[in-house]
Amino acid sequence: MQQDKEKRMGTEPIGRLMIGMAVPSIVAQVINILYNIVDRIYIGHIEGVGMEALTGVGVTFPIITLISAFSAFAGAGGAPLASIWLGKGDRKRAEKILGNGVSMLLFFSLLLMGFFYAFEKPLLYLFGASDATIPYAVDYISIYLLGTIFVELALGLNAFIISQGQSRIAMIAVLIGAAVNIILDPIFIFGFQMGVKGAARATVISQALSALWTVGFLISKRSSLTIKPEAMKPDLHIIGSVMALGVSPFIMRATESLISVVLNSGLQRYGGDIYVGSLTIMQSVMQMYAAPLGGFTQGVQPIISYNFGAGNFDRVKKLYRSMITSCFLFSASATILIIIFPGFFAGMFTNDAALIRLVEQMMPIFMCGMLVFGLQQGIQPTFLALGQAKISFFIAIFRKVILLVPLALILPLKFGVMGIYYAEPISDVLSATMAAMLFLLNIKKIVSKETLQKIK
């Protein structure tokens, strides 16, 4: 039965298959983003200290992002490889990739907890905290770090469930945690008057439940890829292959942390706490609209990988064309909506009139580059699904490391605080253009028997 679900990725009509795989993944991504979004919505409405608390939690974003980024090394790097080997008919190899992925996630959990607890306060000040907001930042992240292992396992292993065509199971794993988080947040924050500590506790409990569900499925007979102790023995060749492919999504997420540091510290220097608060809201809105796109591409990626591994190249072409077109259209439409109604989205996170006015002014500028960025959001996962680690990696660092970070440091020298807001759309447009050029120049060569044979 489980193998039949895998084989349908190579036989079922493309439109129906994409919907069947993508919808649960979209729902899962949207629900997953609610963990932090719901926290921020409730925290921003705490009576009397909402803006300071929201800003304090906002400066923890680089740490939270970096923790999730390490899950991508094993999950986003290993899952496409597992799909390719399933397409080739080698289940033992696919399970070895899964087992090594689990070992990597456990190692990353210990490493990250030790590092961030050791340098907690200095890092938070570096990330844009002030004396007024540091207590809230420390309260939140100190508790959140206790759940690092749950975040790593829940996020990293969810991709392996999707890779075997089980998008609905992956969705349920996320749904369980998010539902509990939504219920516990108001109880802990307002009912027990725990404030930001309550939000963090609710998140840790929720992530623990998601992780337990995910691991439970992957050790059960319901899963066609199962976690086996013997497969967890580190294999340097497999780990190298996983990390080579996972480095691109890792960089994509990890550089979000770098960007938050650069933007928050710049906004604190040139503006102050209210400008840091505005970025917290705008990044939250950006996450809300990016989540469905991430879910869509995550759902379609294993179909592309499976068919590529099976040598069904005509089917691969139809799949990536549909994915890129859909990403572009959705991204443009969502961006237009956000630009037209910035005040509505700001009001979701705060009652502070001055902060809402600032977001209304800056949101259209900050987000306008997203009108075309959907091209990159469809192209990069296409390269990832086809095992093209180097190209995907370059696209990842081009936007954030080569463009956005330098622009965010240079433009304020001439434009002041506005230069930080200008940096985002400029980098979005230029990187989308670069991604499109690389796609047109390389895709024909990549989708070939010669390229498939080189994947080990």
C-alpha positions in Angstrom: 0.0 0.0 0.0 2.8 2.5 0.9 4.7 1.6 -2.2 1.6 2.3 -4.3 1.4 5.8 -2.8 5.0 6.4 -3.9 4.4 5.0 -7.4 1.4 7.3 -8.0 4.0 10.2 -8.1 5.1 8.7 -11.4 1.7 7.8 -12.8 -1.2 10.0 -11.5 -2.3 13.0 -13.6 -0.1 15.9 -12.8 -2.8 18.5 -11.9 -4.5 16.1 -9.5 -1.2 14.9 -8.1 0.1 18.4 -7.4 -3.0 19.4 -5.6 -3.1 16.2 -3.6 0.5 16.6 -2.5 0.7 20.4 -2.2 -2.5 21.2 -0.4 -1.6 19.2 2.8 1.9 20.7 2.6 0.5 24.2 2.2 -1.8 23.7 5.2 1.1 22.3 7.2 3.3 25.3 6.4 0.6 27.9 7.1 -0.1 26.1 10.4 3.6 25.9 11.3 4.1 29.6 10.8 1.3 30.2 13.3 3.6 29.1 16.1 5.5 32.3 16.0 2.8 34.5 14.4 0.3 33.7 17.1 2.9 34.3 19.8 3.6 37.8 18.3 -0.1 38.7 17.9 -0.9 37.9 21.6 2.4 39.4 22.9 1.8 42.6 20.9 -1.5 43.1 22.7 -0.3 42.7 26.3 -1.7 45.7 28.1 0.8 48.4 28.8 4.0 46.7 27.5 2.8 45.3 24.1 5.2 47.2 21.9 8.3 46.6 24.1 7.4 42.9 24.5 6.8 42.5 20.7 10.1 44.1 19.9 11.9 42.0 22.5 10.5 38.8 21.0 11.3 40.1 17.6 15.1 40.3 18.3 15.1 36.6 19.1 14.1 35.9 15.5 17.7 35.3 14.4 18.2 32.6 17.0 14.8 30.9 16.2 15.6 31.1 12.4 19.1 29.6 12.8 17.7 26.7 14.8 15.2 25.9 12.1 17.9 26.4 9.4 19.9 23.5 10.8 16.9 21.3 10.4 17.1 22.0 6.7 20.6 20.4 6.5 19.1 17.0 7.3 15.5 17.5 6.1 15.6 19.7 3.0 18.9 18.1 2.1 18.1 14.5 2.8 14.4 14.3 1.7 15.0 15.1 -2.1 17.8 12.5 -2.1 15.6 9.9 -0.5 12.9 10.6 -3.1 15.4 10.2 -6.0 16.6 6.9 -4.6 13.0 5.7 -4.1 12.5 6.6 -7.8 15.5 4.5 -8.6 14.0 1.6 -6.6 16.7 1.5 -3.9 14.7 1.7 -0.6 17.6 0.6 1.5 19.7 3.6 0.4 16.7 5.9 1.0 16.4 4.6 4.6 20.1 5.0 5.2 19.7 8.7 4.2 16.8 9.0 6.7 18.8 7.4 9.5 21.8 9.6 9.0 19.4 12.6 8.9 18.1 11.7 12.4 21.7 11.5 13.7 22.5 14.9 12.2 19.4 16.4 13.9 20.3 15.1 17.3 23.8 16.4 17.0 22.7 19.8 15.9 20.2 20.1 18.8 23.0 19.6 21.4 25.3 22.0 19.6 22.8 24.8 19.2 21.5 24.6 22.8 25.0 24.8 24.3 26.1 27.7 22.0 23.0 29.9 22.5 22.8 29.4 26.2 26.5 30.3 26.6 26.2 33.6 24.6 22.5 34.5 25.1 22.6 38.1 26.3 25.5 39.4 24.2 23.8 37.9 21.1 20.5 39.5 21.9 22.1 43.0 22.3 23.9 42.4 19.0 20.6 41.5 17.3 19.0 44.8 18.2 17.8 44.5 21.8 17.8 47.6 24.0 17.8 47.9 27.8 14.0 48.3 27.5 13.4 45.2 25.5 16.2 42.8 26.7 14.1 41.4 29.6 11.4 40.2 27.3 13.9 38.8 24.8 15.7 36.8 27.5 12.5 35.5 29.1 11.3 34.2 25.7 14.4 32.6 24.3 15.6 31.0 27.5 12.5 28.8 27.6 12.3 28.4 23.8 15.9 26.9 23.7 14.7 24.0 26.0 12.7 22.7 23.0 15.5 22.8 20.5 15.5 19.1 20.0 11.7 19.1 19.3 12.1 21.9 16.7 14.9 20.0 14.9 13.0 16.6 14.8 9.6 18.1 14.0 10.9 20.3 11.1 13.7 18.1 9.8 11.9 14.8 9.7 8.6 16.1 8.4 10.3 16.5 5.0 11.0 12.7 4.9 7.3 12.0 5.4 6.5 14.2 2.5 9.2 12.6 0.4 7.3 9.2 0.4 4.1 10.8 -0.8 2.5 11.2 2.7 1.7 14.9 2.7 -1.4 14.4 4.8 0.5 12.7 7.6 3.0 15.5 7.5 0.2 18.0 7.8 -1.3 16.3 10.8 2.0 16.4 12.6 2.1 20.2 12.3 -1.6 20.6 12.9 -1.4 18.9 16.3 1.3 21.2 17.5 -0.2 24.4 16.1 -3.7 23.7 17.5 -2.2 23.1 21.0 -0.2 26.3 20.7 -3.2 28.4 19.7 -5.1 27.0 22.7 -2.3 27.4 25.2 -1.1 30.8 24.2 -4.0 32.9 25.6 -4.2 30.6 28.7 -0.6 31.0 29.6 -0.1 34.6 28.5 -3.2 36.1 29.9 -5.0 33.5 32.1 -1.9 32.6 34.1 -0.4 36.0 33.5 2.9 34.5 32.4 3.5 37.1 29.6 6.2 36.2 27.1 7.3 33.3 29.3 3.8 31.8 28.8 4.1 32.1 25.0 7.5 30.4 25.0 6.2 27.5 27.2 3.2 27.0 24.9 5.5 26.8 21.9 7.8 24.2 23.5 4.9 22.0 24.5 3.4 22.3 21.0 6.7 21.5 19.2 7.2 18.5 21.5 3.8 17.0 20.5 4.6 17.6 16.8 8.0 15.9 17.2 6.5 12.9 19.0 3.9 12.4 16.2 6.5 12.7 13.5 9.0 10.3 15.1 6.2 7.9 16.0 5.0 7.7 12.4 8.6 7.1 11.0 9.2 4.2 13.4 5.8 2.6 12.6 4.7 0.1 9.9 2.6 2.8 8.3 5.7 4.5 7.0 7.5 3.1 3.9 10.7 4.7 5.0 11.4 3.9 8.7 14.0 4.9 11.2 16.2 1.9 11.9 19.0 2.1 14.5 21.5 0.4 12.2 20.8 3.1 9.5 21.6 5.9 12.0 25.3 5.0 12.1 27.1 8.0 10.5 28.1 7.4 6.9 30.4 10.3 5.9 29.6 9.9 2.2 25.8 10.1 2.8 26.2 13.0 5.3 28.3 14.8 2.7 25.7 14.3 0.0 22.9 15.4 2.3 24.8 18.5 3.4 25.8 19.4 -0.1 22.2 19.5 -1.1 21.0 20.9 2.2 23.4 23.8 2.3 21.2 25.8 -0.1 18.0 25.7 2.0 20.2 26.0 5.1 21.7 29.2 3.7 18.3 30.4 2.7 17.1 30.2 6.3 20.4 30.9 8.1 20.9 34.1 6.2 17.4 35.2 7.4 19.1 35.3 10.8 22.0 37.3 9.4 19.6 39.7 7.7 17.6 40.2 10.9 20.8 41.0 12.7 21.9 43.6 10.1 18.5 45.1 9.7 17.6 45.2 13.4 20.9 46.7 14.5 20.7 49.3 11.7 17.2 50.2 12.6 18.1 50.5 16.2 21.1 52.7 15.3 19.3 55.0 12.9 15.8 54.9 14.3 15.1 53.2 17.6 12.9 50.6 19.2 9.8 51.6 17.1 11.6 50.9 13.9 12.8 47.5 15.1 9.2 46.8 16.1 8.1 47.7 12.5 10.5 45.2 11.1 9.1 42.5 13.4 5.6 43.1 12.0 6.7 43.3 8.4 8.8 40.1 8.7 5.8 38.4 10.3 3.5 39.5 7.4 6.2 38.3 4.9 6.2 34.9 6.7 2.4 34.7 6.5 2.4 35.1 2.7 5.6 33.0 2.1 4.2 30.0 4.1 1.7 28.9 1.4 4.5 29.2 -1.3 6.9 27.2 0.8 4.2 24.5 1.4 3.4 24.4 -2.3 7.0 23.9 -3.4 7.7 21.4 -0.6 4.7 19.4 -1.7 5.7 19.4 -5.4 9.5 18.9 -4.9 9.3 15.2 -4.1 7.2 14.6 -7.2 9.9 16.3 -9.4 12.6 14.3 -7.6 10.9 11.0 -7.9 10.2 11.4 -11.6 13.7 12.7 -12.2 15.1 9.6 -10.4 12.8 7.4 -12.6 13.9 9.2 -15.8 10.4 10.6 -16.6 11.8 13.8 -18.0 8.7 15.0 -19.9 6.8 14.7 -16.7 9.5 16.6 -14.8 9.3 19.5 -17.3 5.5 19.8 -16.9 5.9 19.8 -13.1 8.5 22.5 -12.8 6.7 24.7 -15.3 3.5 24.5 -13.3 5.4 25.1 -10.1 7.2 28.2 -11.2 4.1 29.8 -12.9 2.0 29.2 -9.8 4.7 30.7 -7.5 4.9 33.8 -9.6 1.2 34.4 -9.8 0.6 33.8 -6.1 3.5 36.0 -5.0 2.4 38.9 -7.2 -1.2 38.7 -6.0 -0.3 38.5 -2.3 2.1 41.4 -2.5 -0.5 43.6 -4.2 -2.9 42.9 -1.3 -0.3 43.7 1.3 0.7 46.9 -0.4 -2.9 48.1 -0.6 -3.8 47.3 3.0 -0.7 47.7 5.2 -2.6 49.1 8.1 -4.9 46.1 8.4 -1.9 43.8 8.7 -0.1 46.0 11.2 -3.3 46.1 13.3 -3.1 42.3 13.7 0.1 42.7 15.8 -0.3 45.9 17.7 -2.6 48.6 19.0 0.1 51.2 19.1 -1.0 54.0 16.8 2.5 55.3 16.1 3.8 51.8 15.2 0.8 51.2 12.9 1.4 54.5 11.1 5.1 53.7 10.6 4.3 50.2 9.2 1.7 51.8 6.8 4.4 54.1 5.5 7.2 51.5 5.2 5.4 48.3 4.2 4.7 49.2 0.5 8.4 50.1 0.1 9.7 47.1 1.9 7.4 44.6 0.1 7.3 45.9 -3.5 10.1 43.7 -4.8 8.1 40.7 -4.0 5.9 41.4 -7.0 8.5 39.5 -9.1 10.3 37.5 -6.4 7.9 34.5 -7.0 10.1 33.6 -10.0 13.0 32.8 -7.6 10.6 31.1 -5.1 9.7 28.6 -7.9 13.1 28.3 -9.6 15.3 27.6 -6.5 13.2 24.6 -5.3 13.3 23.2 -8.9 17.1 23.1 -8.8 16.9 21.6 -5.3 14.5 18.9 -6.4 16.8 18.0 -9.3 19.8 17.6 -7.0 21.6 20.7 -8.2 23.2 21.8 -5.0 25.7 24.3 -6.4 23.2 26.4 -8.4 20.7 26.4 -5.6 23.4 27.5 -3.2 24.5 30.3 -5.4 20.9 31.6 -5.8 20.5 31.5 -2.0 23.6 33.5 -1.2 23.2 35.9 -4.1 20.1 37.6 -2.8 20.9 37.7 0.9 24.7 37.7 1.3 25.9 39.3 -1.9 23.0 41.8 -2.3 20.8 42.4 0.8 23.4 42.6 3.6 25.8 45.0 1.8 22.9 47.2 0.6 21.5 47.3 4.2 24.9 48.5 5.4 25.7 51.0 2.6 22.4 52.6 1.7 21.8 54.1 5.2 25.0 56.1 4.9 23.1 58.2 2.3 19.4 57.7 3.0 19.5 57.1 6.8 16.9 54.7 8.2 15.1 54.7 4.8 18.1 53.0 3.2 17.4 49.9 5.3 13.9 49.7 3.9 15.1 50.3 0.3 17.6 47.4 0.5 15.0 44.6 0.5 13.1 45.4 -2.7 16.3 46.2 -4.7 17.8 42.8 -3.7 14.5 41.0 -4.4 14.3 42.3 -8.0 17.9 41.7 -8.9 18.0 38.1 -7.4 14.8 37.1 -9.2 16.4 38.3 -12.4 19.5 36.3 -11.7 17.6 33.1 -10.9 15.6 33.3 -14.1 18.8 33.7 -16.2 20.4 30.7 -14.5 17.3 28.6 -15.1 17.1 29.4 -18.8 20.8 28.7 -19.3 21.0 25.4 -17.4 17.6 23.6 -17.2 17.9 21.7 -20.5 21.3 20.2 -19.6 20.2 19.3 -16.1 17.1 17.3 -17.1 19.0 14.6 -18.9 20.2 11.0 -18.4 23.8 12.2 -18.1 23.0 14.4 -15.1 20.9 11.7 -13.5 23.7 9.2 -13.7 26.1 11.5 -11.9 23.9 11.6 -8.7 25.4 9.2 -6.2 
